[in-house]
Amino acid sequence: MALVELLTSLSERYKMTAQDWAALVVAVMTIVAGFATLVRWLVKHYLYELKPNGGGSVKDQVNRLEERVDQIYVLLCERENN
């Protein structure tokens, strides 16, 4: 109920017509839609980096590093045994 009272007082205070309210609603919806689109684009591109794609993604780089660490570990174990 407080929202209705707030909108009524704003309408009386600034003498907003139905066309003014429609313009305000469209402007707010445009800003919200733009923000939602931006978030969707960011999530899509961040998730793309986490999937292996043949060498260029973060996931592929982590896999290569993991293999190298395993090789270094094997070499260190061999040296320690000799």
PDB file of N, CA, C and O in Angstrom:
ATOM      1  N   MET A   1       0.833  -1.198   0.000  1.00  0.00           N
ATOM      2  CA  MET A   1       0.000   0.000   0.000  1.00  0.00           C
ATOM      3  C   MET A   1       0.872   1.253   0.000  1.00  0.00           C
ATOM      4  O   MET A   1       0.478   2.288  -0.538  1.00  0.00           O
ATOM      5  N   ALA A   2       2.054   1.159   0.602  1.00  0.00           N
ATOM      6  CA  ALA A   2       2.943   2.319   0.676  1.00  0.00           C
ATOM      7  C   ALA A   2       3.402   2.735  -0.715  1.00  0.00           C
ATOM      8  O   ALA A   2       3.591   3.922  -0.981  1.00  0.00           O
ATOM      9  N   LEU A   3       3.584   1.758  -1.602  1.00  0.00           N
ATOM     10  CA  LEU A   3       4.023   2.070  -2.962  1.00  0.00           C
ATOM     11  C   LEU A   3       2.963   2.876  -3.704  1.00  0.00           C
ATOM     12  O   LEU A   3       3.280   3.814  -4.435  1.00  0.00           O
ATOM     13  N   VAL A   4       1.705   2.501  -3.508  1.00  0.00           N
ATOM     14  CA  VAL A   4       0.607   3.230  -4.154  1.00  0.00           C
ATOM     15  C   VAL A   4       0.571   4.669  -3.647  1.00  0.00           C
ATOM     16  O   VAL A   4       0.391   5.605  -4.426  1.00  0.00           O
ATOM     17  N   GLU A   5       0.743   4.838  -2.344  1.00  0.00           N
ATOM     18  CA  GLU A   5       0.755   6.185  -1.769  1.00  0.00           C
ATOM     19  C   GLU A   5       1.932   7.000  -2.295  1.00  0.00           C
ATOM     20  O   GLU A   5       1.791   8.186  -2.590  1.00  0.00           O
ATOM     21  N   LEU A   6       3.084   6.363  -2.409  1.00  0.00           N
ATOM     22  CA  LEU A   6       4.266   7.041  -2.926  1.00  0.00           C
ATOM     23  C   LEU A   6       4.042   7.490  -4.370  1.00  0.00           C
ATOM     24  O   LEU A   6       4.337   8.631  -4.726  1.00  0.00           O
ATOM     25  N   LEU A   7       3.521   6.592  -5.190  1.00  0.00           N
ATOM     26  CA  LEU A   7       3.268   6.936  -6.590  1.00  0.00           C
ATOM     27  C   LEU A   7       2.213   8.028  -6.720  1.00  0.00           C
ATOM     28  O   LEU A   7       2.317   8.899  -7.583  1.00  0.00           O
ATOM     29  N   THR A   8       1.202   7.978  -5.864  1.00  0.00           N
ATOM     30  CA  THR A   8       0.167   9.005  -5.891  1.00  0.00           C
ATOM     31  C   THR A   8       0.748  10.355  -5.508  1.00  0.00           C
ATOM     32  O   THR A   8       0.443  11.364  -6.143  1.00  0.00           O
ATOM     33  N   SER A   9       1.583  10.384  -4.476  1.00  0.00           N
ATOM     34  CA  SER A   9       2.167  11.662  -4.053  1.00  0.00           C
ATOM     35  C   SER A   9       3.132  12.198  -5.116  1.00  0.00           C
ATOM     36  O   SER A   9       3.205  13.406  -5.341  1.00  0.00           O
ATOM     37  N   LEU A  10       3.867  11.298  -5.765  1.00  0.00           N
ATOM     38  CA  LEU A  10       4.763  11.748  -6.841  1.00  0.00           C
ATOM     39  C   LEU A  10       3.963  12.315  -8.007  1.00  0.00           C
ATOM     40  O   LEU A  10       4.320  13.341  -8.584  1.00  0.00           O
ATOM     41  N   SER A  11       2.876  11.630  -8.340  1.00  0.00           N
ATOM     42  CA  SER A  11       2.043  12.083  -9.445  1.00  0.00           C
ATOM     43  C   SER A  11       1.451  13.459  -9.159  1.00  0.00           C
ATOM     44  O   SER A  11       1.403  14.312 -10.044  1.00  0.00           O
ATOM     45  N   GLU A  12       1.004  13.674  -7.932  1.00  0.00           N
ATOM     46  CA  GLU A  12       0.430  14.969  -7.564  1.00  0.00           C
ATOM     47  C   GLU A  12       1.508  16.043  -7.475  1.00  0.00           C
ATOM     48  O   GLU A  12       1.296  17.188  -7.874  1.00  0.00           O
ATOM     49  N   ARG A  13       2.663  15.659  -6.947  1.00  0.00           N
ATOM     50  CA  ARG A  13       3.731  16.643  -6.733  1.00  0.00           C
ATOM     51  C   ARG A  13       4.338  17.112  -8.053  1.00  0.00           C
ATOM     52  O   ARG A  13       4.580  18.305  -8.234  1.00  0.00           O
ATOM     53  N   TYR A  14       4.586  16.180  -8.978  1.00  0.00           N
ATOM     54  CA  TYR A  14       5.242  16.538 -10.240  1.00  0.00           C
ATOM     55  C   TYR A  14       4.266  16.624 -11.412  1.00  0.00           C
ATOM     56  O   TYR A  14       4.684  16.849 -12.548  1.00  0.00           O
ATOM     57  N   LYS A  15       3.010  16.451 -11.155  1.00  0.00           N
ATOM     58  CA  LYS A  15       1.962  16.556 -12.176  1.00  0.00           C
ATOM     59  C   LYS A  15       2.267  15.659 -13.371  1.00  0.00           C
ATOM     60  O   LYS A  15       2.276  16.110 -14.516  1.00  0.00           O
ATOM     61  N   MET A  16       2.517  14.374 -13.082  1.00  0.00           N
ATOM     62  CA  MET A  16       2.859  13.425 -14.139  1.00  0.00           C
ATOM     63  C   MET A  16       1.578  12.899 -14.791  1.00  0.00           C
ATOM     64  O   MET A  16       0.628  12.512 -14.110  1.00  0.00           O
ATOM     65  N   THR A  17       1.577  12.896 -16.098  1.00  0.00           N
ATOM     66  CA  THR A  17       0.452  12.366 -16.859  1.00  0.00           C
ATOM     67  C   THR A  17       0.685  10.881 -17.114  1.00  0.00           C
ATOM     68  O   THR A  17       1.739  10.340 -16.783  1.00  0.00           O
ATOM     69  N   ALA A  18      -0.312  10.235 -17.704  1.00  0.00           N
ATOM     70  CA  ALA A  18      -0.177   8.810 -18.039  1.00  0.00           C
ATOM     71  C   ALA A  18       0.964   8.607 -19.031  1.00  0.00           C
ATOM     72  O   ALA A  18       1.672   7.602 -18.964  1.00  0.00           O
ATOM     73  N   GLN A  19       1.144   9.541 -19.937  1.00  0.00           N
ATOM     74  CA  GLN A  19       2.224   9.439 -20.918  1.00  0.00           C
ATOM     75  C   GLN A  19       3.589   9.556 -20.220  1.00  0.00           C
ATOM     76  O   GLN A  19       4.536   8.863 -20.593  1.00  0.00           O
ATOM     77  N   ASP A  20       3.687  10.421 -19.222  1.00  0.00           N
ATOM     78  CA  ASP A  20       4.933  10.544 -18.461  1.00  0.00           C
ATOM     79  C   ASP A  20       5.251   9.242 -17.721  1.00  0.00           C
ATOM     80  O   ASP A  20       6.397   8.794 -17.690  1.00  0.00           O
ATOM     81  N   TRP A  21       4.208   8.643 -17.123  1.00  0.00           N
ATOM     82  CA  TRP A  21       4.416   7.379 -16.417  1.00  0.00           C
ATOM     83  C   TRP A  21       4.845   6.280 -17.384  1.00  0.00           C
ATOM     84  O   TRP A  21       5.731   5.483 -17.073  1.00  0.00           O
ATOM     85  N   ALA A  22       4.223   6.240 -18.544  1.00  0.00           N
ATOM     86  CA  ALA A  22       4.582   5.231 -19.542  1.00  0.00           C
ATOM     87  C   ALA A  22       6.032   5.397 -19.972  1.00  0.00           C
ATOM     88  O   ALA A  22       6.754   4.411 -20.118  1.00  0.00           O
ATOM     89  N   ALA A  23       6.459   6.628 -20.173  1.00  0.00           N
ATOM     90  CA  ALA A  23       7.839   6.885 -20.562  1.00  0.00           C
ATOM     91  C   ALA A  23       8.809   6.462 -19.464  1.00  0.00           C
ATOM     92  O   ALA A  23       9.870   5.902 -19.737  1.00  0.00           O
ATOM     93  N   LEU A  24       8.431   6.737 -18.226  1.00  0.00           N
ATOM     94  CA  LEU A  24       9.273   6.343 -17.093  1.00  0.00           C
ATOM     95  C   LEU A  24       9.390   4.822 -17.005  1.00  0.00           C
ATOM     96  O   LEU A  24      10.483   4.296 -16.794  1.00  0.00           O
ATOM     97  N   VAL A  25       8.286   4.124 -17.163  1.00  0.00           N
ATOM     98  CA  VAL A  25       8.291   2.664 -17.101  1.00  0.00           C
ATOM     99  C   VAL A  25       9.145   2.084 -18.230  1.00  0.00           C
ATOM    100  O   VAL A  25       9.918   1.153 -18.007  1.00  0.00           O
ATOM    101  N   VAL A  26       9.008   2.626 -19.426  1.00  0.00           N
ATOM    102  CA  VAL A  26       9.803   2.144 -20.562  1.00  0.00           C
ATOM    103  C   VAL A  26      11.293   2.398 -20.317  1.00  0.00           C
ATOM    104  O   VAL A  26      12.123   1.547 -20.636  1.00  0.00           O
ATOM    105  N   ALA A  27      11.630   3.533 -19.767  1.00  0.00           N
ATOM    106  CA  ALA A  27      13.029   3.846 -19.486  1.00  0.00           C
ATOM    107  C   ALA A  27      13.614   2.881 -18.451  1.00  0.00           C
ATOM    108  O   ALA A  27      14.727   2.384 -18.622  1.00  0.00           O
ATOM    109  N   VAL A  28      12.875   2.624 -17.398  1.00  0.00           N
ATOM    110  CA  VAL A  28      13.351   1.707 -16.356  1.00  0.00           C
ATOM    111  C   VAL A  28      13.489   0.299 -16.923  1.00  0.00           C
ATOM    112  O   VAL A  28      14.478  -0.382 -16.651  1.00  0.00           O
ATOM    113  N   MET A  29      12.522  -0.140 -17.698  1.00  0.00           N
ATOM    114  CA  MET A  29      12.574  -1.473 -18.297  1.00  0.00           C
ATOM    115  C   MET A  29      13.760  -1.600 -19.254  1.00  0.00           C
ATOM    116  O   MET A  29      14.387  -2.658 -19.320  1.00  0.00           O
ATOM    117  N   THR A  30      14.066  -0.559 -19.980  1.00  0.00           N
ATOM    118  CA  THR A  30      15.201  -0.577 -20.894  1.00  0.00           C
ATOM    119  C   THR A  30      16.514  -0.726 -20.135  1.00  0.00           C
ATOM    120  O   THR A  30      17.392  -1.484 -20.545  1.00  0.00           O
ATOM    121  N   ILE A  31      16.643  -0.008 -19.040  1.00  0.00           N
ATOM    122  CA  ILE A  31      17.865  -0.098 -18.222  1.00  0.00           C
ATOM    123  C   ILE A  31      17.996  -1.496 -17.625  1.00  0.00           C
ATOM    124  O   ILE A  31      19.083  -2.072 -17.643  1.00  0.00           O
ATOM    125  N   VAL A  32      16.914  -2.043 -17.102  1.00  0.00           N
ATOM    126  CA  VAL A  32      16.947  -3.385 -16.514  1.00  0.00           C
ATOM    127  C   VAL A  32      17.270  -4.432 -17.578  1.00  0.00           C
ATOM    128  O   VAL A  32      18.064  -5.341 -17.333  1.00  0.00           O
ATOM    129  N   ALA A  33      16.662  -4.310 -18.750  1.00  0.00           N
ATOM    130  CA  ALA A  33      16.934  -5.268 -19.827  1.00  0.00           C
ATOM    131  C   ALA A  33      18.388  -5.177 -20.287  1.00  0.00           C
ATOM    132  O   ALA A  33      19.011  -6.200 -20.571  1.00  0.00           O
ATOM    133  N   GLY A  34      18.923  -3.981 -20.360  1.00  0.00           N
ATOM    134  CA  GLY A  34      20.327  -3.814 -20.733  1.00  0.00           C
ATOM    135  C   GLY A  34      21.256  -4.452 -19.716  1.00  0.00           C
ATOM    136  O   GLY A  34      22.234  -5.098 -20.090  1.00  0.00           O
ATOM    137  N   PHE A  35      20.964  -4.279 -18.444  1.00  0.00           N
ATOM    138  CA  PHE A  35      21.769  -4.879 -17.388  1.00  0.00           C
ATOM    139  C   PHE A  35      21.688  -6.400 -17.446  1.00  0.00           C
ATOM    140  O   PHE A  35      22.703  -7.084 -17.308  1.00  0.00           O
ATOM    141  N   ALA A  36      20.488  -6.927 -17.648  1.00  0.00           N
ATOM    142  CA  ALA A  36      20.310  -8.383 -17.731  1.00  0.00           C
ATOM    143  C   ALA A  36      21.060  -8.951 -18.934  1.00  0.00           C
ATOM    144  O   ALA A  36      21.655 -10.025 -18.842  1.00  0.00           O
ATOM    145  N   THR A  37      21.036  -8.250 -20.043  1.00  0.00           N
ATOM    146  CA  THR A  37      21.761  -8.691 -21.228  1.00  0.00           C
ATOM    147  C   THR A  37      23.261  -8.691 -20.978  1.00  0.00           C
ATOM    148  O   THR A  37      23.962  -9.609 -21.403  1.00  0.00           O
ATOM    149  N   LEU A  38      23.749  -7.686 -20.303  1.00  0.00           N
ATOM    150  CA  LEU A  38      25.173  -7.612 -19.979  1.00  0.00           C
ATOM    151  C   LEU A  38      25.590  -8.772 -19.081  1.00  0.00           C
ATOM    152  O   LEU A  38      26.622  -9.400 -19.318  1.00  0.00           O
ATOM    153  N   VAL A  39      24.800  -9.059 -18.059  1.00  0.00           N
ATOM    154  CA  VAL A  39      25.117 -10.170 -17.151  1.00  0.00           C
ATOM    155  C   VAL A  39      25.096 -11.493 -17.918  1.00  0.00           C
ATOM    156  O   VAL A  39      25.971 -12.336 -17.722  1.00  0.00           O
ATOM    157  N   ARG A  40      24.122 -11.675 -18.770  1.00  0.00           N
ATOM    158  CA  ARG A  40      24.031 -12.911 -19.566  1.00  0.00           C
ATOM    159  C   ARG A  40      25.252 -13.072 -20.455  1.00  0.00           C
ATOM    160  O   ARG A  40      25.801 -14.169 -20.556  1.00  0.00           O
ATOM    161  N   TRP A  41      25.682 -12.007 -21.096  1.00  0.00           N
ATOM    162  CA  TRP A  41      26.848 -12.053 -21.976  1.00  0.00           C
ATOM    163  C   TRP A  41      28.108 -12.393 -21.182  1.00  0.00           C
ATOM    164  O   TRP A  41      28.919 -13.209 -21.621  1.00  0.00           O
ATOM    165  N   LEU A  42      28.275 -11.770 -20.013  1.00  0.00           N
ATOM    166  CA  LEU A  42      29.452 -12.039 -19.185  1.00  0.00           C
ATOM    167  C   LEU A  42      29.481 -13.494 -18.720  1.00  0.00           C
ATOM    168  O   LEU A  42      30.525 -14.142 -18.788  1.00  0.00           O
ATOM    169  N   VAL A  43      28.359 -14.007 -18.256  1.00  0.00           N
ATOM    170  CA  VAL A  43      28.311 -15.392 -17.787  1.00  0.00           C
ATOM    171  C   VAL A  43      28.623 -16.347 -18.931  1.00  0.00           C
ATOM    172  O   VAL A  43      29.375 -17.307 -18.757  1.00  0.00           O
ATOM    173  N   LYS A  44      28.053 -16.087 -20.087  1.00  0.00           N
ATOM    174  CA  LYS A  44      28.274 -16.949 -21.243  1.00  0.00           C
ATOM    175  C   LYS A  44      29.757 -17.016 -21.598  1.00  0.00           C
ATOM    176  O   LYS A  44      30.282 -18.098 -21.858  1.00  0.00           O
ATOM    177  N   HIS A  45      30.427 -15.883 -21.610  1.00  0.00           N
ATOM    178  CA  HIS A  45      31.828 -15.856 -22.001  1.00  0.00           C
ATOM    179  C   HIS A  45      32.753 -16.381 -20.906  1.00  0.00           C
ATOM    180  O   HIS A  45      33.792 -16.960 -21.219  1.00  0.00           O
ATOM    181  N   TYR A  46      32.411 -16.198 -19.651  1.00  0.00           N
ATOM    182  CA  TYR A  46      33.211 -16.785 -18.579  1.00  0.00           C
ATOM    183  C   TYR A  46      33.083 -18.305 -18.596  1.00  0.00           C
ATOM    184  O   TYR A  46      34.080 -19.005 -18.421  1.00  0.00           O
ATOM    185  N   LEU A  47      31.877 -18.826 -18.804  1.00  0.00           N
ATOM    186  CA  LEU A  47      31.697 -20.271 -18.850  1.00  0.00           C
ATOM    187  C   LEU A  47      32.393 -20.878 -20.065  1.00  0.00           C
ATOM    188  O   LEU A  47      32.874 -22.009 -19.998  1.00  0.00           O
ATOM    189  N   TYR A  48      32.454 -20.147 -21.164  1.00  0.00           N
ATOM    190  CA  TYR A  48      33.143 -20.627 -22.357  1.00  0.00           C
ATOM    191  C   TYR A  48      34.624 -20.855 -22.070  1.00  0.00           C
ATOM    192  O   TYR A  48      35.216 -21.796 -22.600  1.00  0.00           O
ATOM    193  N   GLU A  49      35.222 -20.018 -21.251  1.00  0.00           N
ATOM    194  CA  GLU A  49      36.638 -20.152 -20.912  1.00  0.00           C
ATOM    195  C   GLU A  49      36.911 -21.375 -20.054  1.00  0.00           C
ATOM    196  O   GLU A  49      38.051 -21.835 -19.997  1.00  0.00           O
ATOM    197  N   LEU A  50      35.908 -21.911 -19.390  1.00  0.00           N
ATOM    198  CA  LEU A  50      36.097 -23.049 -18.508  1.00  0.00           C
ATOM    199  C   LEU A  50      35.914 -24.394 -19.213  1.00  0.00           C
ATOM    200  O   LEU A  50      36.074 -25.445 -18.592  1.00  0.00           O
ATOM    201  N   LYS A  51      35.582 -24.366 -20.501  1.00  0.00           N
ATOM    202  CA  LYS A  51      35.412 -25.596 -21.265  1.00  0.00           C
ATOM    203  C   LYS A  51      36.648 -25.806 -22.139  1.00  0.00           C
ATOM    204  O   LYS A  51      37.155 -24.853 -22.730  1.00  0.00           O
ATOM    205  N   PRO A  52      37.137 -27.052 -22.227  1.00  0.00           N
ATOM    206  CA  PRO A  52      38.281 -27.296 -23.110  1.00  0.00           C
ATOM    207  C   PRO A  52      37.884 -27.088 -24.567  1.00  0.00           C
ATOM    208  O   PRO A  52      36.802 -27.494 -24.991  1.00  0.00           O
ATOM    209  N   ASN A  53      38.777 -26.446 -25.331  1.00  0.00           N
ATOM    210  CA  ASN A  53      38.452 -26.182 -26.732  1.00  0.00           C
ATOM    211  C   ASN A  53      39.632 -26.445 -27.667  1.00  0.00           C
ATOM    212  O   ASN A  53      39.658 -25.943 -28.791  1.00  0.00           O
ATOM    213  N   GLY A  54      40.597 -27.222 -27.210  1.00  0.00           N
ATOM    214  CA  GLY A  54      41.702 -27.559 -28.089  1.00  0.00           C
ATOM    215  C   GLY A  54      42.965 -26.760 -27.824  1.00  0.00           C
ATOM    216  O   GLY A  54      43.880 -26.787 -28.648  1.00  0.00           O
ATOM    217  N   GLY A  55      43.051 -26.061 -26.724  1.00  0.00           N
ATOM    218  CA  GLY A  55      44.303 -25.421 -26.380  1.00  0.00           C
ATOM    219  C   GLY A  55      44.235 -24.001 -25.871  1.00  0.00           C
ATOM    220  O   GLY A  55      45.149 -23.572 -25.167  1.00  0.00           O
ATOM    221  N   GLY A  56      43.213 -23.262 -26.187  1.00  0.00           N
ATOM    222  CA  GLY A  56      43.207 -21.842 -25.846  1.00  0.00           C
ATOM    223  C   GLY A  56      42.471 -21.459 -24.586  1.00  0.00           C
ATOM    224  O   GLY A  56      42.576 -20.320 -24.130  1.00  0.00           O
ATOM    225  N   SER A  57      41.730 -22.384 -24.017  1.00  0.00           N
ATOM    226  CA  SER A  57      40.923 -22.008 -22.852  1.00  0.00           C
ATOM    227  C   SER A  57      41.715 -22.157 -21.564  1.00  0.00           C
ATOM    228  O   SER A  57      42.776 -22.781 -21.539  1.00  0.00           O
ATOM    229  N   VAL A  58      41.189 -21.582 -20.506  1.00  0.00           N
ATOM    230  CA  VAL A  58      41.809 -21.689 -19.196  1.00  0.00           C
ATOM    231  C   VAL A  58      41.845 -23.151 -18.763  1.00  0.00           C
ATOM    232  O   VAL A  58      42.824 -23.596 -18.165  1.00  0.00           O
ATOM    233  N   LYS A  59      40.798 -23.889 -19.056  1.00  0.00           N
ATOM    234  CA  LYS A  59      40.737 -25.307 -18.694  1.00  0.00           C
ATOM    235  C   LYS A  59      41.877 -26.075 -19.344  1.00  0.00           C
ATOM    236  O   LYS A  59      42.511 -26.899 -18.684  1.00  0.00           O
ATOM    237  N   ASP A  60      42.155 -25.828 -20.620  1.00  0.00           N
ATOM    238  CA  ASP A  60      43.256 -26.505 -21.304  1.00  0.00           C
ATOM    239  C   ASP A  60      44.598 -26.145 -20.687  1.00  0.00           C
ATOM    240  O   ASP A  60      45.465 -27.005 -20.538  1.00  0.00           O
ATOM    241  N   GLN A  61      44.771 -24.892 -20.332  1.00  0.00           N
ATOM    242  CA  GLN A  61      46.025 -24.464 -19.725  1.00  0.00           C
ATOM    243  C   GLN A  61      46.228 -25.133 -18.367  1.00  0.00           C
ATOM    244  O   GLN A  61      47.343 -25.538 -18.037  1.00  0.00           O
ATOM    245  N   VAL A  62      45.177 -25.250 -17.589  1.00  0.00           N
ATOM    246  CA  VAL A  62      45.273 -25.920 -16.288  1.00  0.00           C
ATOM    247  C   VAL A  62      45.614 -27.396 -16.489  1.00  0.00           C
ATOM    248  O   VAL A  62      46.419 -27.955 -15.744  1.00  0.00           O
ATOM    249  N   ASN A  63      45.010 -28.021 -17.482  1.00  0.00           N
ATOM    250  CA  ASN A  63      45.310 -29.430 -17.754  1.00  0.00           C
ATOM    251  C   ASN A  63      46.772 -29.623 -18.136  1.00  0.00           C
ATOM    252  O   ASN A  63      47.410 -30.575 -17.685  1.00  0.00           O
ATOM    253  N   ARG A  64      47.311 -28.723 -18.968  1.00  0.00           N
ATOM    254  CA  ARG A  64      48.724 -28.824 -19.350  1.00  0.00           C
ATOM    255  C   ARG A  64      49.627 -28.641 -18.135  1.00  0.00           C
ATOM    256  O   ARG A  64      50.602 -29.374 -17.969  1.00  0.00           O
ATOM    257  N   LEU A  65      49.316 -27.690 -17.305  1.00  0.00           N
ATOM    258  CA  LEU A  65      50.125 -27.472 -16.100  1.00  0.00           C
ATOM    259  C   LEU A  65      50.070 -28.683 -15.174  1.00  0.00           C
ATOM    260  O   LEU A  65      51.080 -29.055 -14.576  1.00  0.00           O
ATOM    261  N   GLU A  66      48.917 -29.287 -15.057  1.00  0.00           N
ATOM    262  CA  GLU A  66      48.773 -30.456 -14.203  1.00  0.00           C
ATOM    263  C   GLU A  66      49.649 -31.606 -14.719  1.00  0.00           C
ATOM    264  O   GLU A  66      50.295 -32.301 -13.935  1.00  0.00           O
ATOM    265  N   GLU A  67      49.666 -31.795 -16.026  1.00  0.00           N
ATOM    266  CA  GLU A  67      50.512 -32.841 -16.611  1.00  0.00           C
ATOM    267  C   GLU A  67      51.989 -32.555 -16.348  1.00  0.00           C
ATOM    268  O   GLU A  67      52.745 -33.473 -16.031  1.00  0.00           O
ATOM    269  N   ARG A  68      52.402 -31.320 -16.471  1.00  0.00           N
ATOM    270  CA  ARG A  68      53.801 -30.967 -16.225  1.00  0.00           C
ATOM    271  C   ARG A  68      54.183 -31.169 -14.759  1.00  0.00           C
ATOM    272  O   ARG A  68      55.281 -31.640 -14.462  1.00  0.00           O
ATOM    273  N   VAL A  69      53.300 -30.821 -13.864  1.00  0.00           N
ATOM    274  CA  VAL A  69      53.574 -31.028 -12.440  1.00  0.00           C
ATOM    275  C   VAL A  69      53.719 -32.520 -12.149  1.00  0.00           C
ATOM    276  O   VAL A  69      54.592 -32.914 -11.375  1.00  0.00           O
ATOM    277  N   ASP A  70      52.883 -33.349 -12.755  1.00  0.00           N
ATOM    278  CA  ASP A  70      52.999 -34.793 -12.570  1.00  0.00           C
ATOM    279  C   ASP A  70      54.345 -35.303 -13.084  1.00  0.00           C
ATOM    280  O   ASP A  70      54.973 -36.147 -12.444  1.00  0.00           O
ATOM    281  N   GLN A  71      54.791 -34.796 -14.234  1.00  0.00           N
ATOM    282  CA  GLN A  71      56.088 -35.208 -14.780  1.00  0.00           C
ATOM    283  C   GLN A  71      57.228 -34.781 -13.858  1.00  0.00           C
ATOM    284  O   GLN A  71      58.166 -35.547 -13.636  1.00  0.00           O
ATOM    285  N   ILE A  72      57.152 -33.582 -13.331  1.00  0.00           N
ATOM    286  CA  ILE A  72      58.187 -33.100 -12.404  1.00  0.00           C
ATOM    287  C   ILE A  72      58.197 -33.956 -11.150  1.00  0.00           C
ATOM    288  O   ILE A  72      59.265 -34.276 -10.630  1.00  0.00           O
ATOM    289  N   TYR A  73      57.040 -34.328 -10.664  1.00  0.00           N
ATOM    290  CA  TYR A  73      56.955 -35.166  -9.474  1.00  0.00           C
ATOM    291  C   TYR A  73      57.613 -36.520  -9.717  1.00  0.00           C
ATOM    292  O   TYR A  73      58.347 -37.018  -8.864  1.00  0.00           O
ATOM    293  N   VAL A  74      57.352 -37.116 -10.879  1.00  0.00           N
ATOM    294  CA  VAL A  74      57.964 -38.406 -11.216  1.00  0.00           C
ATOM    295  C   VAL A  74      59.479 -38.259 -11.274  1.00  0.00           C
ATOM    296  O   VAL A  74      60.191 -39.108 -10.737  1.00  0.00           O
ATOM    297  N   LEU A  75      59.992 -37.210 -11.908  1.00  0.00           N
ATOM    298  CA  LEU A  75      61.439 -36.990 -11.986  1.00  0.00           C
ATOM    299  C   LEU A  75      62.047 -36.824 -10.597  1.00  0.00           C
ATOM    300  O   LEU A  75      63.112 -37.378 -10.324  1.00  0.00           O
ATOM    301  N   LEU A  76      61.402 -36.085  -9.728  1.00  0.00           N
ATOM    302  CA  LEU A  76      61.911 -35.899  -8.370  1.00  0.00           C
ATOM    303  C   LEU A  76      61.926 -37.213  -7.588  1.00  0.00           C
ATOM    304  O   LEU A  76      62.865 -37.481  -6.839  1.00  0.00           O
ATOM    305  N   CYS A  77      60.898 -38.022  -7.759  1.00  0.00           N
ATOM    306  CA  CYS A  77      60.857 -39.316  -7.073  1.00  0.00           C
ATOM    307  C   CYS A  77      61.977 -40.232  -7.570  1.00  0.00           C
ATOM    308  O   CYS A  77      62.593 -40.949  -6.782  1.00  0.00           O
ATOM    309  N   GLU A  78      62.236 -40.204  -8.876  1.00  0.00           N
ATOM    310  CA  GLU A  78      63.314 -41.019  -9.441  1.00  0.00           C
ATOM    311  C   GLU A  78      64.673 -40.569  -8.903  1.00  0.00           C
ATOM    312  O   GLU A  78      65.504 -41.412  -8.569  1.00  0.00           O
ATOM    313  N   ARG A  79      64.911 -39.282  -8.815  1.00  0.00           N
ATOM    314  CA  ARG A  79      66.177 -38.772  -8.287  1.00  0.00           C
ATOM    315  C   ARG A  79      66.351 -39.110  -6.821  1.00  0.00           C
ATOM    316  O   ARG A  79      67.457 -39.395  -6.362  1.00  0.00           O
ATOM    317  N   GLU A  80      65.259 -39.077  -6.098  1.00  0.00           N
ATOM    318  CA  GLU A  80      65.314 -39.364  -4.665  1.00  0.00           C
ATOM    319  C   GLU A  80      65.642 -40.844  -4.430  1.00  0.00           C
ATOM    320  O   GLU A  80      66.339 -41.174  -3.470  1.00  0.00           O
ATOM    321  N   ASN A  81      65.150 -41.730  -5.288  1.00  0.00           N
ATOM    322  CA  ASN A  81      65.405 -43.158  -5.143  1.00  0.00           C
ATOM    323  C   ASN A  81      66.820 -43.525  -5.559  1.00  0.00           C
ATOM    324  O   ASN A  81      67.325 -44.555  -5.113  1.00  0.00           O
ATOM    325  N   ASN A  82      67.481 -42.733  -6.390  1.00  0.00           N
ATOM    326  CA  ASN A  82      68.847 -43.054  -6.858  1.00  0.00           C
ATOM    327  C   ASN A  82      69.852 -42.522  -5.936  1.00  0.00           C
ATOM    328  O   ASN A  82      71.050 -42.693  -6.163  1.00  0.00           O
TER     329      ASN A  82
END
